[in-house]
Amino acid sequence: MPPPLKPFGGLRRVLGRLIARRRPVAGVTFGLRGVPRLTRGSDGAPRCVACALCAGACPSRCIVVEAGPPAGGGAVDERSRGPIRFELDLGKCLLCGLCEAACPEGAITLSGPPVSGAAHATDLCLDLDALLEPA
């Protein structure tokens, strides 16, 4: 004899799993803390490994990342890559900090003076060189 059916048992189980998976992103504080910047490693090169997790976490889709070949020219290793193209459109950026929280390498931070005043649309599209913090 089959076990008795519980009303809404399957629905309760599915909704319970969906609610249990929701976790807040740690370390995100909303507000104007500055513009996104790329940090440098000890060798002066960008710490970014072109994993594109920041682009995936961005709600406004203002980050474009293209990975370059491995630094040593050998086998593809996640940590040996670097970006050949990293662009951020400050005209679309919400300055929410989700890109900073998503970066596993700590390569992107919100620092420096926030953007103020009117700027041309071309001034708001920053490339890899413009995003790197000064050495």
GISULNOR-V425406 format. One record per backbone hydrogen bond with DSSP energy under -0.5 kcal/mol. NH is the residue of the N-H (numbers start at 0). CO is the residue of the C=O. If there is no record, write none. Layout:
BEGIN
nh:NH co:CO
nh:NH co:CO
END
This chain:
BEGIN
nh:6 co:4
nh:8 co:5
nh:11 co:7
nh:12 co:8
nh:13 co:9
nh:14 co:10
nh:15 co:11
nh:16 co:12
nh:17 co:13
nh:18 co:14
nh:19 co:15
nh:20 co:16
nh:21 co:17
nh:21 co:18
nh:22 co:20
nh:25 co:23
nh:27 co:24
nh:28 co:26
nh:32 co:30
nh:34 co:110
nh:36 co:108
nh:37 co:130
nh:38 co:106
nh:40 co:44
nh:43 co:40
nh:46 co:38
nh:55 co:51
nh:56 co:52
nh:57 co:53
nh:60 co:57
nh:63 co:86
nh:65 co:84
nh:67 co:81
nh:70 co:79
nh:79 co:76
nh:80 co:76
nh:83 co:65
nh:84 co:65
nh:86 co:63
nh:87 co:125
nh:88 co:61
nh:89 co:87
nh:89 co:123
nh:91 co:88
nh:92 co:88
nh:100 co:96
nh:101 co:97
nh:102 co:98
nh:105 co:102
nh:108 co:36
nh:110 co:34
nh:110 co:108
nh:122 co:119
nh:123 co:119
nh:123 co:120
nh:124 co:121
nh:125 co:87
nh:125 co:123
nh:130 co:126
nh:131 co:127
nh:132 co:37
END
